[in-house]
Amino acid sequence: MANLKSIYRSLNLKYFKFKLGLSPQQNLFYGFLTYVTAGFILLLLPWSQKVPINILDNLFIATSAVSTTGLVTVSVVDSYTGFGQFIVMCLFQLGGIGYLTFTTFMLLSTTRKLTHWHQKILKSEFTLPVTIKISDFLKSVIFFTVIMEFIGTILFFIAFKMDGQATGEALWSALFHSISAFCTAGFSLYNSSFAEFSDNGFINFIISFLAIAGSLGFIVVTDSFLWVRKKGHKLSFTTKIIFIGFISLLAIGFLFLFLFEPTIRDLQGTERFLVSFFQAMSAMTTVGFNTVDYGVLLLPVLLIVIFLMYVGASPSGTAGGMKITTLTAMVAIIVSRLKGNKQITFLGKKIPFERLYIATSSFIFYTSIIFFGTFLLTFTEQSEFQNILFEVASALGTVGLSTGITGNLTEFGKIVIIVLMFIGRLGVLTFGLAVLARRTSATNEIFTEEDIAV
């Protein structure tokens, strides 16, 4: 027994040294990879499956859950037992709140002090304005998540009981979909997502309420809470940008769907409004639920949805995408340049060069990955180009919407989508730094300056 303890301590010490030797981005990479691997192994267990499921499909589902994407190659409700569905739910819950968030919250609850290692990783995962402390932020993440998912479960339970479901079924479905909606995971226990509830205003409201709350991000939640609680606390510039950008893009998406999509224009009464808003909200928040078939949408409408998925919502929230703040920075650069301004400003505020540098890098890298992913799939998949582009944007944006080609992907196509979903959850810059960056610190080498024609 003593020998076993000695071996355990030795292995634990080696593991601890290994973690300390990694960069924060590499810690995040291996952390989320650990979640995916653990979920994949659990889904392989016989009591997780109702029917035999291909190994690659299990890996696809595990990655989709941890990345809170919602793309599926097999039906979750038809393929997995209650235990398997529970594992999927746990995976997108962990993926939604982020790596180390819960364990760090427990550490704060007991010692009220964060280690330097925890702070480095969390600051790498969550980009925060200087006005918000990491400890305040983490507390708001946990409390807000628990409160919102509890409220969502109650509301969903009432809605499903009103729909005629048995008590046990309604309770499980309520809990599963409440967590899925708030974490913008897009996983559903209905094979047609929420298409059968397209005219149910109550369920449309619940999903929208949870998805918007999660996707606006914990920065907005923390900032707003401090603004209400503490006198003198002002809403950060980041929060203002998120509110303006989110409302503007959501309105554009809604109006475009409402006015120009024939399958929606033919709907009567409030259903037309509900369906238009829901699809725009689903793409913008990256929640990934749908109440219409995306495979029949007009190409211009499909492109608008792709754009909304491409942008996504708020940083440090449950949503994916390139982020509203990144788009805002790019718009600010263009507008300021066109006006001939030497400084980059937005809403009368100067944006720091470091933030512009990160935003530009993220924009270029994110767009390049979408191009490269689409390029790869055009070699093996028989679907139309717009459907392939839609699938890639959905995967990298961790959205989960599809035109219906996910289940027909080749094995190579599934692997490409798995990689894209993982990158989307990790963040394109975090992924790049984890895989490509050197461990050594920046060099002091001096470079000569040369001009370049642009």
N, C-alpha and C positions, 0 to 999 in steps of 0.2 A: 504493500500500500504506500509506504514511504517512497519507494522507487517511482511509482506512478505519479505521486505528487511532485517529485523532483522533475520528472519529464514534462509534466504539465506546466510547471513554473518556467522551465527552460524554453519551451515552445512559446509560452505567453510573452516572455521577455523578448524573444526573437521577433515575434509579431509586432510587439510594441515598438521596437527599434525600427522595424520595416516601415511602419506607419509614420514615424517621426522623420524618416528619411525621404518621404514623398512630399511633393509640393501639394498645396491645398487642392489644386485642380485634379491631381492624380489620386488624392484621397477620395474626392467625390466620384471619380471614374470607377475606382475599385469598390466604393461603397454601393453605388447603384448596381454595379455588376454583381455584387454579392446578393442584393435583393432579387435580381433577376434569376440568378443561379439557384437560390433557395426556393423561390417560387416554382421554377421549372422542375426541380426534383420532387417537390410536393405534388405537383400536378401529374407527375408520372406514376404516382402511387395508384394501385388498383382501386382503392376505395375513393379515389378522386374522380374516376371516370365511369360514366354509364355505359359507354361503348369504347372500343379500342381507338385511341387517337394517335396519329402519327407524331413521332418525336419532334419534328420540326414545327408542327402545329402547336404543340405544348410550349415550345420555346417562344413561338410567335405570340401566344396568348399571355405568357408571363411577361414578356417585354412590353407588350401593349398595355398591360395592367400597371406595371411599375412606371412606365412613361406617361400614364394617364391619357392614353390615346383613344382606345376603344375600337380600333380596327380588329376584326376577327376573321379567321379563316374557317372556323367551325362554330356552330351555335353553342353558346355557353350553357343555355338552359337544357338543350337536348343532349349535350356531350358530357357535361360534368354533373356529378352528384351534388347534394347539398354541401358536403365537405369541400368539394372542388370549387363550388361557387363561393364558399366562405374564404378560401385561399385567395381567389381572384379579388374579392372585396378587400381583403387585408393588404394585398399588393398595391391596389390603387389608392388605398388610404395612406400607406407609407410613401408612395410616390407623390401623392398630393401635398403632404405637409413638408416633405423634403428629408434629405439624409441628415441624420443626427439631431433633427429638431426635437423629437420626443425625449431622447436620452439626455440631451442638453437641458431641456426643461426640467427633467427630474434632478439633474445635477444642481440647477439653480434653486430648486425647491428644498434641497437638503443642505447645500453648502453656501448658496447665494454667491458663488464665485465661479467664473468661467476660467478654464485653463487657457493658456496662450494657444495651444493646439486647436481647441474647440473654436476659439475666436477667429483664427486664421481661416479655417474651413468654412465657417458660417458666413464670414464676410465675403468669401469667394463665391458661395452659393447664392447669397442674398445681397443684391446691390442696394445699399441704403443711402439716403441723404444724410448729411452730417448732423441734422437736427434730431435724428432718431437713434437712441441707444440700442445696441443689440439685445440687451436683457429685456427692455420694454417690448421690443419687437417680438422676441420669442414667446413671451407671456401672452401677447395678443394673438399670436398664431394658434397656440393651443386652446386658449379660452374661446376665441372666436370660432374655431373649427368645431369644438364640442357643442357650443350653443347653437350654431347654424345647422349642424347635422341633426341635433336633437329636435329642433323646430321642424326641420324638413321631414324627419321621420313621422312626427305626429300629423303633419299636414298630408303627407302621402298616404298614411294609414286611413285617414278620414276619406280621402279621395277614392282609394281603392275599395273601401267598404261601401261607399256610395255606388261604386261600379258593380257591386255584387260579389266581390271576392270573399272567400272564407277568412276567418280571423287570422289563423296561422299564416296562410298564404299572403294576406294583405300586410301583416306585420313584417315578414321577411322581405317582401318586395319593397315595402316602404323604407326599411333600413338600407337595403342594397342600393336603391335608386337615390336615396338622399345623399349617401356618401359619394356615389358616382357623379351626381349632379354638382355637388359643392366642389369636389376635386376635379371637375371638368373632365371626367374619365370617359364618359360616353358609353360605358358598358350597360347593357339592358338585359332583363330577363324575358324580353319580348323579341321575337325574331325580326319583327318589322320596326324595331325601336318603338317610337310613340306614334306611329302613323294612325293607329286605331283611335288615338285620343286627339286628333288634329283639331276637332271642334270643341274639346273640353277645356274651357277657359280656366278652370281651377287648376288642373294638372299643368297646363301651359304656364300659368303664373308661378306655381311652385318651382318648376324646373328653371324658369327664367330668374326668379328671385335668388335661388341657390347658386346658379351658374354665374350670374353677374356679381354676387357677393364674393365668390371665390376668385373670379378672374380679375376684379378690380385690384385685388392684391392686398397683402397684409401691410404694405407701406401706407396705403390709403386708410385702412382700418386703424392702424396705430396712430397715424397722424390725426385723423378725425377724432379719435378717442381723446388724445391729448389736447386737441383744440377745444373739446367740450369740457374736459376735466380741469385743465390748467389755465388760469388766466394769463394772458400774455403770450400763449403759444399760438403761433401763426401757421396756417397751412403751408406746407412746403411747396416750392415751385414744381417739384415732381408730381405732387398730388393734383395740382391745378392742371398740369399738362395732361395727366391721365384722364381726368374728368372731361376736359374739353375734347380731347382726341377720341375717347370712347363714344361719347354722345354723338359727335359729328359723323364718325364712320358708321355707327349703328344706324343713324338716320338715313345716310346715303344707301346703305345696303337694303334697308326696309323699303324705301321709296322705289328703288330699282326693281325689287321683287314684286312689289305691290302693283306697279304700273306696267311692267314689260313682260312678265312671265305668263304665258297663256294659260298654263294649267292652274295657276293661282288666280288669274284674272277671271276665270270662269266660275270661281267659288262664290257663294252667296253670303251676304250679311257679314256678321262678325268673323266668320271662319276665314274669310279672305285676309282680314287684318291680322288674325291670330297666326295664320300660316306664314304670312310675309314677315312678321316680326320674329317669329320663332326661328326661321331659317337664318335670318341675318344675325340674331342673337347667338345661335348655336355655332356659327362660323366665327363670329367675333370673339366670343368667350372661349372658343375651342372645346366646348362641352361635347360636341359631336353627336347629339341626339337629332333625329329628323322626324318630321311628320309628313314629308312628301318624298317621292322617288327622285333622287338627284340624277338618275340616269336619263330622265326625259326632259331635263331643263334645257332651255335655249343656250347656245354657245355664249352669247354676251352675258347672260345671267350667270352661267357657270364660271365665267372669268371674274365676275364681281365677287362671287363666293370664294374663289381661289385667292383673290386679293385680300379679302377679309381674313382668311385663314393664314395667309402669308404675314399679315401684320400682327394678328393676335391681340392680346390685351395688355395687361400691366406686368412690369417686372416684379419679382418677389411675390407672385401670386400663384394660383393653381393653373393658370392658363399657359399655353405655349405660344408659338409664333415668334416673329422677329421683335415684337414689342412696340407699343405706341410711342414710347419715349425715343426709340431708335429712329422711327419714321419722322418724328418731330424734329430731331436733330438734323436729319438729312434735308428736310424741307427748309429748316432755318439756314443751313449752309447755302442752298440754292437761292433762296430769297435774298439773303444778305449779299451774295455775290452779284446777283442781278441788279441790286440797288447800289452796288459799288462800295458797300460798307467793308471796312477792314476788320471789324469785330463781328462775330456771329451772335446774333441776338434773336430772342423769341419772346413775345409779349413784353418788350421793353427791358428784358433781362439778358445779360451777357452769359453765354454758355461756356463753361471752362473748357480749355483746349483738350484736357485729358478725357473728358466725357465725349467730346466730338471725335477724338481719336478712336475711342472704344466703339462708338456708334458706327463710324465709317467702316471699321474693321468688321464689325458684326454684320452690317448690311452687305458688304462684298462677299464675306465668307458664306453667309446664309443663302444668298442668291446663287452663288457658285455651286453649293451643295444641291440645291433644287435642280439646277441645270444638269449637273453630273448624274444625279439620281434618275432623272427623266431620261437622260441619254442612255444609261445602262439598261433601263427597262424596255426601251424601244427595240433592243436587240432580241429580247426573249418573249415579250408579251404581244399578244395578237390584238389587243384592244386599240381603240382609236387614240390618237395623240392626246386630245384634251382629257380623256379619262385617265390616261397615265400621268399626265401633269397634275390632275386633281388628286390622284392617289398619293403622289410624292409630296405635294404641298400639305396634304392632310396628315401624312406620316411625320414629316419633319416638324410641322406645327403642332403635333400631338393633338390633333382634332378628332379624328375618328370617322368623319364623314366619308362616304364612298359612292361612286356611281354604280357600284355592284360588281366590281372586278376583283375584289380582295380574295374571295373564295376560289377564283380561277387562276390565281397567280402560279407561275411555275416555281419550282424549288429555288431557283436562282432569284426570282422575283421576290419571294418571301424573305430570303436572306437580305436582299437590298432594303426592303421595307423594315425589317428588324433593326438593321444598322441605323437607318434614318430615324426611327422612333427613339432609339437609345440616344442618338446625338441630340435630337430635339428636346428630350427631357434633361439631358446634362447641360445643354446650351452649346451653341456652336463654338464660341470662343473658349469656353471651359474645356470642351472636347479637344480643340486644337492645341491648347496649352498642355493638356494632360498627355497627349500622344506625341506632340512634336517638340515641345519646349525642353531645353536642357536644364539639368538640375543646378548647374553652376550659376552664380550670380552674373549680372550684366557685366560685360567687359568694359575696361577703361580705354580701349583702343580708340584713337582719334582718327576720324575719317575726313578726307578732303571733300569739299563741297563742289558739286558739279550741277550745271543747269540742265533742265529737260524741257523740251517743247511740249506744251499741252494745248 
